[in-house]
Amino acid sequence: MPESLSVSGTFTALDSWTQLVREIYGYETYRFEAVRDNEATGILALTHVRHPIFGNYLATSPFGSFGGFAFSSIEARDSLLNEARKLADELKVEYAVVRFVEDGNSPPSSWLQNPIYSTYLLDLPSNPEDLMQTFGHQHRKHTRQSLRKGFKVQFGHLDLLDETYEALARSMHELGSPYHPKKYLQTMASLLGENLEFAVIKDAKDSLVGGAVLAYHGDTATNLHANILNQYRSEYAGECLYWNILEHYTQRGMRVCDMGRSLNGSGNETFKAKWKPRKVPLAYWYYLPTGGHIPELNQKSAKFQLAIWLWKRLPSFVVRALGPHLIRGIV
């Protein structure tokens, strides 16, 4: 497969990621490849999700922002989309969604675009201080303040599994969102090997402050998860964690940091904008075999707002027991 298609497909198109989704949640992935003159001109990897609450559907890039769909020509794109339609009809799913970087083209007539997400790409210089100088005065001030507060950031692999999981599970509960079981992170680390790292941040008293999961693919590093506990946000612990991650990326020779997707106009987008990334619109194209409306599986939905409010108020033991059963349906 040409490198350009592999990179466009991101780590979510790798066999190891497919194996992760199958091992943890039992979902099957269907792969297609467009070929011309014995050369791959497009790839498509669709995961079949079946969930009692969130429905029966096909999606690329399970648990990722985008990927699993890449093409070098409109001919290859439409050929792959046609295969996706046929598979959706055959499996009798409610919908199929392909997620990729917006290329300025409109979808074919049988597909609908839902332009509510973007990802944020930060070009990394060889010298992190050059990056610091691009920030606004206030953000630069807060970041430097956070670096003087005694926070400590550590990078590792399975040695940091327990603390990373604890930080993310607690933080996601505070945000009102379910989270994966620890086995998800453990299996991810085992399958991706050196292409994945964990990071934890602690305060001067060695109390857990937050954690992150970092994935590497080509010259791009992706923040899969990066969360700070509520009580430390006013101390700009998030700025400290992010800055240390960016420094770490430059040390590894990464050229781009993908900060992950956010809903356009959300608080997450506001935080990411402080780092001066390139905002890259994501094309989420939907095929609805029986018509109807594009599903709203995001926090803008009124139903999700109520669920978030309730989830924040549930005890931890309930959240950790039910969370994996819920999040498995929101890929």
Contacts in CASP RR format, 6 or more apart in sequence:
PFRMAT RR
TARGET T0000
AUTHOR 0000-0000-0000
METHOD contacts of the structure
MODEL  1
MPESLSVSGTFTALDSWTQLVREIYGYETYRFEAVRDNEATGILALTHVR
HPIFGNYLATSPFGSFGGFAFSSIEARDSLLNEARKLADELKVEYAVVRF
VEDGNSPPSSWLQNPIYSTYLLDLPSNPEDLMQTFGHQHRKHTRQSLRKG
FKVQFGHLDLLDETYEALARSMHELGSPYHPKKYLQTMASLLGENLEFAV
IKDAKDSLVGGAVLAYHGDTATNLHANILNQYRSEYAGECLYWNILEHYT
QRGMRVCDMGRSLNGSGNETFKAKWKPRKVPLAYWYYLPTGGHIPELNQK
SAKFQLAIWLWKRLPSFVVRALGPHLIRGIV
1 33 0 8 1.000
1 40 0 8 1.000
1 43 0 8 1.000
2 39 0 8 1.000
2 40 0 8 1.000
2 72 0 8 1.000
4 70 0 8 1.000
4 72 0 8 1.000
5 40 0 8 1.000
5 41 0 8 1.000
5 42 0 8 1.000
5 43 0 8 1.000
5 70 0 8 1.000
5 71 0 8 1.000
5 72 0 8 1.000
6 13 0 8 1.000
6 70 0 8 1.000
7 217 0 8 1.000
7 218 0 8 1.000
7 220 0 8 1.000
8 67 0 8 1.000
8 70 0 8 1.000
8 100 0 8 1.000
8 101 0 8 1.000
9 43 0 8 1.000
9 66 0 8 1.000
9 67 0 8 1.000
9 68 0 8 1.000
9 69 0 8 1.000
9 70 0 8 1.000
9 100 0 8 1.000
10 61 0 8 1.000
10 64 0 8 1.000
10 66 0 8 1.000
10 67 0 8 1.000
10 68 0 8 1.000
10 217 0 8 1.000
10 220 0 8 1.000
10 222 0 8 1.000
11 17 0 8 1.000
11 192 0 8 1.000
11 195 0 8 1.000
11 215 0 8 1.000
11 216 0 8 1.000
11 217 0 8 1.000
11 222 0 8 1.000
12 45 0 8 1.000
12 60 0 8 1.000
12 61 0 8 1.000
12 62 0 8 1.000
12 63 0 8 1.000
12 64 0 8 1.000
12 66 0 8 1.000
12 67 0 8 1.000
12 68 0 8 1.000
13 43 0 8 1.000
13 45 0 8 1.000
13 61 0 8 1.000
13 67 0 8 1.000
13 68 0 8 1.000
13 70 0 8 1.000
14 192 0 8 1.000
14 217 0 8 1.000
16 191 0 8 1.000
16 192 0 8 1.000
17 62 0 8 1.000
17 191 0 8 1.000
17 192 0 8 1.000
18 29 0 8 1.000
18 45 0 8 1.000
18 47 0 8 1.000
19 191 0 8 1.000
20 184 0 8 1.000
20 187 0 8 1.000
20 188 0 8 1.000
20 191 0 8 1.000
20 192 0 8 1.000
21 27 0 8 1.000
21 29 0 8 1.000
21 47 0 8 1.000
21 62 0 8 1.000
21 63 0 8 1.000
21 331 0 8 1.000
22 28 0 8 1.000
22 29 0 8 1.000
23 187 0 8 1.000
24 180 0 8 1.000
24 181 0 8 1.000
24 183 0 8 1.000
24 184 0 8 1.000
24 187 0 8 1.000
24 328 0 8 1.000
25 328 0 8 1.000
27 47 0 8 1.000
27 48 0 8 1.000
27 49 0 8 1.000
27 50 0 8 1.000
27 62 0 8 1.000
27 331 0 8 1.000
28 47 0 8 1.000
28 48 0 8 1.000
29 45 0 8 1.000
29 46 0 8 1.000
29 47 0 8 1.000
29 48 0 8 1.000
29 62 0 8 1.000
30 45 0 8 1.000
30 46 0 8 1.000
30 47 0 8 1.000
30 48 0 8 1.000
30 58 0 8 1.000
30 87 0 8 1.000
31 43 0 8 1.000
31 44 0 8 1.000
31 45 0 8 1.000
32 43 0 8 1.000
32 44 0 8 1.000
32 45 0 8 1.000
32 46 0 8 1.000
32 80 0 8 1.000
32 83 0 8 1.000
32 84 0 8 1.000
33 40 0 8 1.000
33 42 0 8 1.000
33 43 0 8 1.000
33 44 0 8 1.000
34 40 0 8 1.000
34 41 0 8 1.000
34 42 0 8 1.000
34 43 0 8 1.000
34 71 0 8 1.000
34 75 0 8 1.000
34 76 0 8 1.000
34 79 0 8 1.000
34 80 0 8 1.000
35 41 0 8 1.000
36 73 0 8 1.000
36 75 0 8 1.000
36 76 0 8 1.000
41 71 0 8 1.000
41 72 0 8 1.000
41 73 0 8 1.000
41 75 0 8 1.000
41 76 0 8 1.000
42 70 0 8 1.000
42 71 0 8 1.000
42 72 0 8 1.000
42 76 0 8 1.000
42 77 0 8 1.000
42 80 0 8 1.000
43 68 0 8 1.000
43 69 0 8 1.000
43 70 0 8 1.000
43 71 0 8 1.000
43 80 0 8 1.000
44 60 0 8 1.000
44 68 0 8 1.000
44 69 0 8 1.000
44 80 0 8 1.000
44 83 0 8 1.000
44 84 0 8 1.000
44 98 0 8 1.000
45 60 0 8 1.000
45 68 0 8 1.000
45 69 0 8 1.000
46 58 0 8 1.000
46 59 0 8 1.000
46 60 0 8 1.000
46 84 0 8 1.000
46 87 0 8 1.000
46 96 0 8 1.000
46 98 0 8 1.000
47 58 0 8 1.000
47 59 0 8 1.000
47 60 0 8 1.000
47 62 0 8 1.000
47 331 0 8 1.000
48 57 0 8 1.000
48 58 0 8 1.000
48 91 0 8 1.000
48 93 0 8 1.000
49 55 0 8 1.000
49 56 0 8 1.000
49 57 0 8 1.000
49 58 0 8 1.000
49 59 0 8 1.000
49 62 0 8 1.000
49 328 0 8 1.000
49 329 0 8 1.000
49 331 0 8 1.000
50 56 0 8 1.000
51 328 0 8 1.000
51 329 0 8 1.000
53 326 0 8 1.000
53 329 0 8 1.000
54 297 0 8 1.000
54 329 0 8 1.000
54 330 0 8 1.000
55 94 0 8 1.000
55 329 0 8 1.000
56 91 0 8 1.000
56 92 0 8 1.000
56 93 0 8 1.000
56 94 0 8 1.000
57 93 0 8 1.000
57 94 0 8 1.000
57 95 0 8 1.000
57 96 0 8 1.000
57 97 0 8 1.000
57 295 0 8 1.000
58 84 0 8 1.000
58 87 0 8 1.000
58 88 0 8 1.000
58 91 0 8 1.000
58 93 0 8 1.000
58 95 0 8 1.000
58 96 0 8 1.000
58 97 0 8 1.000
59 96 0 8 1.000
59 97 0 8 1.000
59 98 0 8 1.000
59 99 0 8 1.000
59 331 0 8 1.000
60 66 0 8 1.000
60 67 0 8 1.000
60 68 0 8 1.000
60 69 0 8 1.000
60 97 0 8 1.000
60 98 0 8 1.000
60 99 0 8 1.000
60 100 0 8 1.000
61 67 0 8 1.000
61 68 0 8 1.000
61 69 0 8 1.000
61 99 0 8 1.000
61 331 0 8 1.000
62 331 0 8 1.000
63 331 0 8 1.000
64 99 0 8 1.000
64 224 0 8 1.000
64 261 0 8 1.000
64 331 0 8 1.000
65 99 0 8 1.000
65 117 0 8 1.000
65 119 0 8 1.000
65 222 0 8 1.000
65 258 0 8 1.000
65 260 0 8 1.000
65 261 0 8 1.000
65 282 0 8 1.000
66 99 0 8 1.000
66 100 0 8 1.000
66 101 0 8 1.000
66 119 0 8 1.000
66 261 0 8 1.000
66 282 0 8 1.000
67 99 0 8 1.000
67 100 0 8 1.000
68 98 0 8 1.000
68 99 0 8 1.000
68 100 0 8 1.000
69 80 0 8 1.000
69 98 0 8 1.000
69 99 0 8 1.000
69 100 0 8 1.000
70 100 0 8 1.000
71 77 0 8 1.000
71 80 0 8 1.000
74 105 0 8 1.000
78 108 0 8 1.000
81 98 0 8 1.000
81 107 0 8 1.000
81 108 0 8 1.000
81 111 0 8 1.000
81 285 0 8 1.000
81 287 0 8 1.000
84 96 0 8 1.000
84 98 0 8 1.000
84 287 0 8 1.000
85 96 0 8 1.000
85 110 0 8 1.000
85 287 0 8 1.000
85 289 0 8 1.000
87 96 0 8 1.000
88 95 0 8 1.000
88 96 0 8 1.000
88 287 0 8 1.000
88 289 0 8 1.000
89 289 0 8 1.000
92 289 0 8 1.000
93 289 0 8 1.000
94 288 0 8 1.000
94 289 0 8 1.000
94 290 0 8 1.000
94 295 0 8 1.000
95 286 0 8 1.000
95 287 0 8 1.000
95 288 0 8 1.000
95 289 0 8 1.000
95 294 0 8 1.000
95 295 0 8 1.000
96 286 0 8 1.000
96 287 0 8 1.000
97 284 0 8 1.000
97 285 0 8 1.000
97 286 0 8 1.000
97 287 0 8 1.000
98 283 0 8 1.000
98 284 0 8 1.000
98 285 0 8 1.000
99 282 0 8 1.000
99 283 0 8 1.000
99 284 0 8 1.000
100 282 0 8 1.000
100 283 0 8 1.000
101 119 0 8 1.000
101 280 0 8 1.000
101 281 0 8 1.000
101 282 0 8 1.000
101 283 0 8 1.000
102 115 0 8 1.000
102 280 0 8 1.000
102 281 0 8 1.000
102 282 0 8 1.000
102 283 0 8 1.000
103 283 0 8 1.000
104 283 0 8 1.000
106 113 0 8 1.000
107 113 0 8 1.000
107 283 0 8 1.000
107 285 0 8 1.000
110 287 0 8 1.000
111 285 0 8 1.000
111 286 0 8 1.000
111 287 0 8 1.000
112 285 0 8 1.000
112 286 0 8 1.000
112 287 0 8 1.000
112 288 0 8 1.000
112 294 0 8 1.000
113 283 0 8 1.000
113 284 0 8 1.000
113 285 0 8 1.000
113 286 0 8 1.000
114 284 0 8 1.000
114 285 0 8 1.000
114 286 0 8 1.000
114 294 0 8 1.000
115 264 0 8 1.000
115 281 0 8 1.000
115 282 0 8 1.000
115 283 0 8 1.000
115 284 0 8 1.000
116 263 0 8 1.000
116 264 0 8 1.000
116 284 0 8 1.000
116 298 0 8 1.000
116 300 0 8 1.000
117 261 0 8 1.000
117 262 0 8 1.000
117 263 0 8 1.000
117 264 0 8 1.000
117 281 0 8 1.000
117 282 0 8 1.000
117 284 0 8 1.000
118 261 0 8 1.000
118 262 0 8 1.000
118 264 0 8 1.000
118 269 0 8 1.000
118 279 0 8 1.000
118 280 0 8 1.000
118 281 0 8 1.000
118 282 0 8 1.000
119 258 0 8 1.000
119 259 0 8 1.000
119 260 0 8 1.000
119 261 0 8 1.000
119 262 0 8 1.000
119 280 0 8 1.000
119 282 0 8 1.000
120 258 0 8 1.000
120 259 0 8 1.000
120 260 0 8 1.000
120 262 0 8 1.000
120 269 0 8 1.000
120 272 0 8 1.000
120 273 0 8 1.000
120 275 0 8 1.000
120 277 0 8 1.000
120 278 0 8 1.000
120 279 0 8 1.000
120 280 0 8 1.000
121 256 0 8 1.000
121 257 0 8 1.000
121 258 0 8 1.000
121 259 0 8 1.000
121 277 0 8 1.000
121 278 0 8 1.000
121 280 0 8 1.000
122 131 0 8 1.000
122 246 0 8 1.000
122 256 0 8 1.000
122 257 0 8 1.000
122 259 0 8 1.000
122 275 0 8 1.000
122 276 0 8 1.000
122 277 0 8 1.000
122 278 0 8 1.000
123 255 0 8 1.000
123 256 0 8 1.000
123 278 0 8 1.000
124 131 0 8 1.000
124 246 0 8 1.000
124 249 0 8 1.000
124 250 0 8 1.000
124 253 0 8 1.000
124 254 0 8 1.000
124 255 0 8 1.000
124 256 0 8 1.000
124 257 0 8 1.000
125 131 0 8 1.000
125 250 0 8 1.000
126 250 0 8 1.000
126 253 0 8 1.000
127 250 0 8 1.000
128 243 0 8 1.000
128 246 0 8 1.000
128 247 0 8 1.000
128 250 0 8 1.000
131 246 0 8 1.000
131 250 0 8 1.000
132 140 0 8 1.000
132 143 0 8 1.000
133 140 0 8 1.000
134 276 0 8 1.000
135 143 0 8 1.000
135 274 0 8 1.000
135 275 0 8 1.000
135 276 0 8 1.000
136 274 0 8 1.000
136 276 0 8 1.000
139 239 0 8 1.000
139 274 0 8 1.000
139 275 0 8 1.000
142 236 0 8 1.000
142 239 0 8 1.000
143 236 0 8 1.000
143 239 0 8 1.000
143 240 0 8 1.000
143 243 0 8 1.000
145 236 0 8 1.000
146 235 0 8 1.000
146 236 0 8 1.000
146 237 0 8 1.000
146 238 0 8 1.000
146 239 0 8 1.000
146 240 0 8 1.000
146 243 0 8 1.000
147 240 0 8 1.000
147 243 0 8 1.000
149 203 0 8 1.000
149 204 0 8 1.000
149 235 0 8 1.000
149 236 0 8 1.000
149 237 0 8 1.000
149 240 0 8 1.000
150 203 0 8 1.000
150 204 0 8 1.000
151 201 0 8 1.000
151 202 0 8 1.000
151 203 0 8 1.000
151 204 0 8 1.000
151 209 0 8 1.000
151 237 0 8 1.000
151 240 0 8 1.000
151 241 0 8 1.000
152 201 0 8 1.000
152 202 0 8 1.000
152 203 0 8 1.000
152 204 0 8 1.000
153 199 0 8 1.000
153 200 0 8 1.000
153 201 0 8 1.000
153 240 0 8 1.000
153 241 0 8 1.000
153 244 0 8 1.000
153 245 0 8 1.000
154 160 0 8 1.000
154 199 0 8 1.000
154 200 0 8 1.000
154 201 0 8 1.000
154 202 0 8 1.000
155 197 0 8 1.000
155 198 0 8 1.000
155 199 0 8 1.000
155 248 0 8 1.000
156 197 0 8 1.000
156 198 0 8 1.000
156 199 0 8 1.000
157 189 0 8 1.000
157 193 0 8 1.000
157 196 0 8 1.000
157 197 0 8 1.000
157 198 0 8 1.000
158 186 0 8 1.000
158 189 0 8 1.000
158 190 0 8 1.000
158 198 0 8 1.000
160 198 0 8 1.000
160 199 0 8 1.000
160 200 0 8 1.000
161 182 0 8 1.000
161 185 0 8 1.000
161 186 0 8 1.000
161 189 0 8 1.000
161 198 0 8 1.000
162 182 0 8 1.000
163 198 0 8 1.000
163 200 0 8 1.000
163 208 0 8 1.000
163 211 0 8 1.000
164 185 0 8 1.000
164 198 0 8 1.000
164 199 0 8 1.000
164 200 0 8 1.000
164 211 0 8 1.000
164 212 0 8 1.000
164 213 0 8 1.000
165 182 0 8 1.000
165 185 0 8 1.000
166 208 0 8 1.000
167 200 0 8 1.000
167 201 0 8 1.000
167 208 0 8 1.000
167 209 0 8 1.000
167 210 0 8 1.000
167 211 0 8 1.000
167 227 0 8 1.000
167 229 0 8 1.000
168 179 0 8 1.000
168 185 0 8 1.000
168 210 0 8 1.000
168 211 0 8 1.000
168 213 0 8 1.000
168 225 0 8 1.000
168 227 0 8 1.000
169 179 0 8 1.000
169 319 0 8 1.000
169 320 0 8 1.000
170 208 0 8 1.000
170 229 0 8 1.000
170 316 0 8 1.000
171 210 0 8 1.000
171 211 0 8 1.000
171 227 0 8 1.000
171 228 0 8 1.000
171 229 0 8 1.000
171 230 0 8 1.000
172 178 0 8 1.000
172 179 0 8 1.000
172 227 0 8 1.000
173 179 0 8 1.000
173 311 0 8 1.000
173 312 0 8 1.000
173 316 0 8 1.000
173 319 0 8 1.000
174 229 0 8 1.000
174 230 0 8 1.000
174 312 0 8 1.000
175 227 0 8 1.000
175 308 0 8 1.000
175 312 0 8 1.000
176 308 0 8 1.000
176 309 0 8 1.000
176 311 0 8 1.000
176 312 0 8 1.000
177 308 0 8 1.000
177 311 0 8 1.000
177 327 0 8 1.000
178 311 0 8 1.000
178 319 0 8 1.000
178 322 0 8 1.000
178 323 0 8 1.000
178 324 0 8 1.000
178 326 0 8 1.000
178 327 0 8 1.000
179 320 0 8 1.000
179 323 0 8 1.000
179 324 0 8 1.000
179 327 0 8 1.000
180 323 0 8 1.000
180 324 0 8 1.000
180 327 0 8 1.000
181 324 0 8 1.000
184 324 0 8 1.000
185 198 0 8 1.000
185 213 0 8 1.000
188 196 0 8 1.000
188 213 0 8 1.000
189 196 0 8 1.000
189 198 0 8 1.000
192 215 0 8 1.000
194 216 0 8 1.000
195 215 0 8 1.000
195 216 0 8 1.000
195 217 0 8 1.000
196 213 0 8 1.000
196 214 0 8 1.000
196 215 0 8 1.000
196 216 0 8 1.000
197 213 0 8 1.000
197 214 0 8 1.000
197 216 0 8 1.000
198 211 0 8 1.000
198 212 0 8 1.000
198 213 0 8 1.000
198 214 0 8 1.000
199 211 0 8 1.000
199 212 0 8 1.000
199 213 0 8 1.000
199 214 0 8 1.000
199 226 0 8 1.000
199 241 0 8 1.000
199 244 0 8 1.000
199 245 0 8 1.000
199 248 0 8 1.000
200 208 0 8 1.000
200 209 0 8 1.000
200 210 0 8 1.000
200 211 0 8 1.000
200 212 0 8 1.000
201 208 0 8 1.000
201 209 0 8 1.000
201 210 0 8 1.000
201 211 0 8 1.000
201 228 0 8 1.000
201 237 0 8 1.000
201 238 0 8 1.000
201 240 0 8 1.000
201 241 0 8 1.000
201 244 0 8 1.000
202 208 0 8 1.000
202 209 0 8 1.000
203 209 0 8 1.000
203 232 0 8 1.000
203 237 0 8 1.000
208 229 0 8 1.000
209 228 0 8 1.000
209 229 0 8 1.000
209 232 0 8 1.000
209 237 0 8 1.000
209 241 0 8 1.000
210 227 0 8 1.000
210 228 0 8 1.000
210 229 0 8 1.000
210 232 0 8 1.000
210 237 0 8 1.000
210 241 0 8 1.000
211 225 0 8 1.000
211 226 0 8 1.000
211 227 0 8 1.000
211 228 0 8 1.000
211 241 0 8 1.000
212 223 0 8 1.000
212 224 0 8 1.000
212 225 0 8 1.000
212 226 0 8 1.000
212 227 0 8 1.000
212 241 0 8 1.000
212 245 0 8 1.000
213 223 0 8 1.000
213 224 0 8 1.000
213 225 0 8 1.000
213 226 0 8 1.000
214 221 0 8 1.000
214 222 0 8 1.000
214 223 0 8 1.000
214 224 0 8 1.000
214 245 0 8 1.000
215 221 0 8 1.000
215 222 0 8 1.000
215 224 0 8 1.000
216 222 0 8 1.000
216 252 0 8 1.000
216 254 0 8 1.000
219 253 0 8 1.000
219 254 0 8 1.000
219 255 0 8 1.000
219 256 0 8 1.000
220 254 0 8 1.000
220 255 0 8 1.000
220 256 0 8 1.000
220 257 0 8 1.000
220 258 0 8 1.000
221 249 0 8 1.000
221 252 0 8 1.000
221 254 0 8 1.000
221 256 0 8 1.000
221 257 0 8 1.000
221 258 0 8 1.000
222 257 0 8 1.000
222 258 0 8 1.000
222 260 0 8 1.000
223 245 0 8 1.000
223 257 0 8 1.000
223 258 0 8 1.000
223 259 0 8 1.000
223 260 0 8 1.000
226 238 0 8 1.000
226 241 0 8 1.000
226 242 0 8 1.000
226 245 0 8 1.000
228 237 0 8 1.000
228 238 0 8 1.000
228 241 0 8 1.000
229 237 0 8 1.000
232 238 0 8 1.000
242 275 0 8 1.000
245 257 0 8 1.000
246 257 0 8 1.000
246 275 0 8 1.000
249 257 0 8 1.000
257 277 0 8 1.000
259 272 0 8 1.000
259 275 0 8 1.000
259 277 0 8 1.000
260 272 0 8 1.000
261 282 0 8 1.000
262 268 0 8 1.000
262 269 0 8 1.000
262 272 0 8 1.000
263 269 0 8 1.000
263 298 0 8 1.000
263 299 0 8 1.000
263 300 0 8 1.000
266 299 0 8 1.000
269 279 0 8 1.000
273 279 0 8 1.000
286 294 0 8 1.000
288 294 0 8 1.000
296 303 0 8 1.000
296 304 0 8 1.000
297 304 0 8 1.000
297 330 0 8 1.000
298 304 0 8 1.000
299 305 0 8 1.000
299 308 0 8 1.000
311 319 0 8 1.000
END
